[in-house]
Amino acid sequence: MPRLVVKIGSSTLTTEDGRIDHRYLEDLAKQVEQVRAAGWQVVIVSSGAIACGLERLGLSGRRPDDMPTLQAAASIGQGLFAAAYGDAFAKCGMLTSVVLLTRRDTADRTAYLHARDTLERLLELGAVPIVNENDTVSVEQIRFGDNDTLSALVACLIGADLSIILSDVEGLFDGNPALDPAARLIPVVDGIGQDILSVAGDAGSPVGSGGMVTKVKAARVLGVAGIPLVVCSGRRPGVIADAAAGESVGTLFKASHGRHDISPRKLWIALGDTARGALIADEGAKQALQERGGSLLAVGVAAVEGDFAPGDIVDIKDGSGFLFARGRVAAGRDEVELALGRSQQELQRNRLLAEMAEKPLVHRDDLVIFD
């Protein structure tokens, strides 16, 4: 059976005063019932525990910014969050479950496989898993940071055929629609190059299209796994069924690769916002990585950014600054800087740098190419 991952953000799920919109949940349940009747297995990635907790605590007006209060609200709200989904879906004869994840739960192969097996079994049993980040215990070092990232991981985890992000915007625009009335919706994105990243901008950027950067980053990772992504308005009637049926809604990010599994290690590298720096690859090295599936050698690095140590995750950019890969580096910044501009033979003759001549700086097994 085809599999669908639907991500719902807090702004879509809640009312203007920050309360859970129970009518919306009931409509969501009806949409999920419809796509399940069409043969899809569905997993939902949803925020909402903190909103539920803040509402119960009488703090739904202004969201606190200190971590202990947010985690306490998540603890109080988690049961309410589960009950809200359970009640809405039960009216349509569907059983829900809640799966709470942190990065730590998917960082190693054993934990990754346990998470995958749990979701697989829940789908086999006919349940609709509701996946959320475990906000009660998550800290900065192990947070996904946003549920766009979490939904991409879940889609890769279960081998989804389609991922949908229900947002408070209609999709990706060629400008910021909140500031530019002439901004137009981009219905299809065939590949994510610098032009698309520039349009997305940073979260809250005045030149971006409004909170799209994490969605575009998620689309890049899903593209590597061969999973298309639709970003659309979560308030559009029947939007889930329409997207699942292949109708044009919002923005479709086409998959750049054929379907294949991504190892837990590569998923961690690709999805993490933990890059400690960057390696600037020359054109020859970029071509070797993209076209021949090679590893990144020290002689192919033209410059470095940031302060990184052996084993850290680093971005890999070309000379224009375009991020086209990410990987785990085998040497620290100081060593790499010493090797810059040296030939393979020069590295071999240098006792301090000889190891960098023999081993890749970023091995292809620890490398993810985004295109």
C-alpha positions in Angstrom: 0.0 0.0 0.0 1.3 3.5 -0.7 2.3 5.6 2.3 1.6 9.2 3.0 3.1 11.5 5.6 1.1 14.6 6.5 2.8 17.3 8.6 0.6 19.9 10.4 2.1 23.0 12.0 0.9 24.7 15.1 -0.3 27.7 13.2 -2.6 25.5 11.1 -3.8 23.4 14.0 -4.6 26.2 16.4 -7.0 29.2 16.5 -5.8 32.8 16.6 -5.7 32.8 20.4 -3.5 29.7 20.4 -6.1 27.1 21.3 -6.4 23.7 19.5 -9.0 24.0 16.7 -11.2 20.9 17.4 -13.4 21.6 14.3 -10.2 21.5 12.2 -9.1 18.3 13.7 -12.5 16.7 12.9 -12.2 17.8 9.3 -8.6 16.5 9.2 -9.9 13.1 10.4 -12.5 13.0 7.6 -9.8 13.8 5.0 -7.5 11.0 6.4 -10.5 8.6 6.4 -11.0 9.5 2.7 -7.4 8.8 1.6 -7.2 5.6 3.7 -10.3 4.5 1.8 -8.4 5.2 -1.4 -5.7 2.7 -0.3 -3.2 4.9 1.5 -1.5 4.3 4.8 -1.1 7.6 6.7 1.3 8.9 9.3 0.7 12.4 10.8 3.5 14.6 12.1 2.0 17.2 14.3 2.8 20.0 16.7 0.3 20.8 19.5 1.4 19.5 22.9 2.8 22.8 24.0 -0.3 24.7 22.8 -2.5 22.3 24.7 -0.4 22.7 27.9 -0.3 26.4 27.7 -4.1 26.5 27.2 -4.7 24.4 30.3 -2.3 26.5 32.3 -4.0 29.7 31.2 -1.0 30.9 29.3 -2.3 30.7 25.7 -2.0 34.4 25.1 1.7 34.9 24.9 4.0 32.0 24.3 6.8 31.8 27.0 10.3 31.8 25.8 12.1 29.9 28.6 12.7 26.2 28.1 11.5 24.9 31.5 8.1 26.5 31.1 7.8 25.2 27.5 8.8 21.7 28.6 6.4 21.8 31.5 3.6 22.9 29.1 4.5 20.0 26.8 4.3 17.6 29.7 0.9 18.8 30.8 -0.3 19.1 27.2 0.8 15.8 25.8 -2.1 13.8 27.2 -4.5 16.5 26.0 -2.9 16.5 22.6 -3.3 12.7 22.3 -6.9 12.9 23.5 -7.8 15.6 21.0 -6.5 13.5 18.1 -7.9 10.3 19.5 -11.4 11.8 20.0 -11.5 13.4 16.5 -10.3 10.3 14.7 -12.5 7.9 16.7 -15.6 9.7 15.3 -14.4 8.4 11.9 -13.7 4.9 13.2 -9.9 5.3 13.3 -7.5 4.4 16.0 -4.6 6.8 16.7 -1.3 6.3 18.5 1.3 8.9 19.7 4.9 8.4 18.8 7.4 10.8 20.5 10.8 11.2 19.0 14.0 13.1 19.6 17.1 13.1 17.4 18.8 10.8 19.9 16.1 8.2 19.0 17.2 8.1 15.4 20.9 8.9 15.7 22.2 5.3 15.7 21.1 2.3 13.7 19.6 0.3 16.5 17.3 3.1 17.7 16.5 4.0 14.1 15.4 0.4 13.4 13.3 0.2 16.5 11.5 3.5 15.6 10.9 2.2 12.0 9.6 -1.2 13.2 7.2 0.5 15.7 5.8 2.7 12.9 5.6 -0.3 10.5 3.7 -2.4 13.0 1.3 0.4 13.9 0.4 0.8 10.2 0.0 -3.0 9.9 -2.5 -2.9 12.8 -4.5 -0.2 11.0 -3.6 2.7 13.4 -2.8 6.3 12.4 0.4 7.2 14.1 0.6 10.8 15.3 4.3 11.6 15.5 5.6 14.6 17.6 8.9 15.7 18.9 9.3 14.9 22.6 9.3 18.5 23.7 9.3 17.5 27.4 12.9 16.2 27.3 14.3 17.6 24.1 17.2 20.1 24.5 18.9 22.2 21.8 21.5 19.5 21.1 19.0 16.8 20.3 16.0 18.8 19.0 14.8 18.5 15.4 14.2 22.2 15.7 11.1 22.1 13.5 8.5 19.5 12.5 9.3 20.1 8.8 12.6 18.3 9.5 10.9 15.7 11.6 8.4 14.9 8.9 11.2 14.4 6.4 12.8 12.0 8.7 9.6 10.1 9.3 8.9 9.9 5.5 12.4 8.5 4.9 12.0 6.2 7.9 8.8 4.4 6.5 9.6 4.7 2.8 6.8 7.1 2.1 5.5 7.6 -1.4 4.4 11.2 -0.8 4.9 13.8 1.9 2.6 16.7 2.5 3.2 19.8 4.6 0.0 21.6 5.6 1.0 25.2 6.1 -0.5 28.6 6.8 0.8 29.6 3.3 -0.3 28.3 -0.1 3.1 27.1 -1.1 6.4 28.6 -2.4 6.1 32.0 -4.0 8.7 33.8 -6.2 8.6 36.6 -3.5 7.2 37.2 -0.1 3.4 37.4 -0.6 3.0 39.2 2.7 5.0 42.1 1.3 4.6 41.8 -2.5 1.1 41.6 -3.9 2.5 40.6 -7.2 4.3 37.5 -5.8 3.2 34.4 -7.7 2.9 30.8 -6.5 5.4 28.4 -8.0 3.4 25.2 -8.7 6.2 22.8 -9.5 9.9 22.7 -8.4 12.0 20.3 -10.5 15.2 20.9 -8.7 16.4 22.9 -5.7 19.2 25.2 -6.9 20.4 28.5 -5.6 17.5 30.3 -7.2 14.9 28.3 -5.1 17.0 28.7 -1.9 17.2 32.4 -2.5 13.4 32.7 -3.0 12.8 30.7 0.2 15.1 32.9 2.2 15.7 32.5 6.0 12.9 32.1 8.4 11.4 35.5 9.0 13.5 37.0 6.2 11.9 40.0 4.5 13.0 38.8 1.1 12.0 35.2 1.6 8.6 33.8 0.8 7.6 33.5 4.5 8.8 30.6 6.6 9.7 28.4 3.7 13.4 27.7 4.3 12.9 24.6 6.5 10.4 23.2 4.0 12.8 23.6 1.1 15.6 22.0 3.2 13.2 19.1 3.9 12.4 18.9 0.2 16.1 18.5 -0.6 16.5 15.6 1.7 13.3 13.9 0.5 14.5 14.4 -3.0 17.6 12.4 -2.2 15.3 9.6 -1.0 13.1 9.8 -4.0 10.0 11.1 -2.1 8.0 14.0 -3.6 6.8 16.8 -1.3 3.7 19.0 -1.5 3.6 22.2 0.5 0.1 23.7 0.6 -2.5 25.5 2.6 -3.8 23.4 5.4 -7.1 25.2 5.4 -7.9 24.4 1.8 -11.0 22.1 1.7 -10.1 18.5 0.8 -6.4 19.4 0.2 -5.0 16.1 1.5 -7.2 14.0 -0.9 -6.5 16.3 -3.8 -2.7 16.1 -3.2 -2.8 12.4 -2.8 -4.7 12.1 -6.1 -2.0 14.1 -7.9 -4.0 17.2 -8.4 -2.2 20.6 -8.4 -2.3 22.1 -5.0 0.3 24.4 -3.6 3.9 23.7 -4.6 5.1 20.2 -5.7 8.8 19.5 -5.1 9.6 16.7 -7.4 12.0 14.0 -6.3 15.4 14.3 -7.9 16.3 10.7 -7.4 14.7 7.3 -7.8 13.3 5.6 -4.7 15.9 4.2 -2.3 16.7 3.9 1.4 19.0 6.4 3.2 21.0 4.9 6.0 20.5 6.2 9.5 23.9 7.7 9.5 23.3 9.6 6.2 19.9 10.8 7.4 21.5 12.2 10.5 24.0 14.0 8.4 21.5 15.3 5.9 18.8 16.5 8.4 21.0 17.9 11.1 21.3 21.6 11.7 24.5 20.7 13.4 27.1 21.7 10.8 30.1 23.2 12.5 31.6 24.8 9.5 32.0 24.4 5.7 34.5 23.1 3.2 34.7 25.0 -0.1 35.3 22.5 -2.9 36.9 23.3 -6.2 35.1 22.5 -9.4 37.0 19.3 -10.0 36.1 18.0 -6.6 32.5 19.0 -7.0 32.3 17.2 -10.2 33.9 14.1 -8.7 31.3 14.1 -5.9 28.3 14.7 -8.0 29.0 12.7 -11.1 31.3 9.9 -9.9 30.2 9.3 -6.4 33.7 9.9 -5.0 34.9 11.0 -1.6 36.1 14.5 -0.9 40.0 14.7 -0.8 42.0 17.4 0.9 43.5 18.5 -2.4 39.9 19.3 -3.6 39.3 21.9 -0.9 39.9 25.5 -1.7 38.9 27.2 1.5 37.3 26.5 4.9 34.7 28.3 7.1 33.9 27.9 10.8 35.7 26.0 13.5 35.3 22.2 13.2 37.0 19.2 14.8 37.5 15.6 13.4 34.1 13.8 13.3 32.0 17.0 13.0 29.3 17.5 10.4 30.3 20.2 7.8 28.5 21.7 4.8 30.2 21.4 1.5 29.9 24.3 -0.9 31.1 25.3 -4.3 33.0 28.5 -5.1 29.8 30.5 -5.4 28.7 29.5 -1.9 26.0 27.1 -3.0 25.6 24.2 -0.5 25.5 21.0 -2.5 26.5 18.4 0.0 27.0 17.7 3.7 29.3 15.2 5.4 31.4 14.1 8.4 34.9 15.5 8.2 37.9 13.4 9.2 40.2 16.3 10.2 39.9 19.5 12.1 40.0 23.1 10.7 43.7 23.6 11.6 44.8 20.5 9.7 42.7 21.3 6.7 44.0 24.9 6.5 47.6 23.6 6.5 46.8 21.3 3.6 45.1 24.0 1.5 46.9 24.6 -1.8 49.2 21.6 -1.5 49.4 18.8 -4.0 49.0 15.1 -3.2 52.7 14.6 -3.4 53.4 17.6 -1.0 51.0 16.2 1.5 52.7 12.8 1.3 56.1 14.3 2.0 54.8 16.2 5.1 54.9 14.1 8.2 52.1 16.1 9.8 49.8 15.9 6.8 50.7 12.6 5.3 47.6 10.9 6.6 45.4 13.5 4.7 47.0 12.3 1.5 46.1 8.7 2.2 42.6 9.0 3.5 39.6 11.0 2.3 38.7 14.2 4.1 35.0 13.2 3.8 34.4 9.6 2.9 31.6 8.9 0.5 29.9 6.7 3.2 29.7 9.8 5.4 28.6 12.1 2.5 25.1 13.2 1.3 24.9 14.9 -2.1 21.8 17.2 -2.5 22.3 17.9 -6.2 
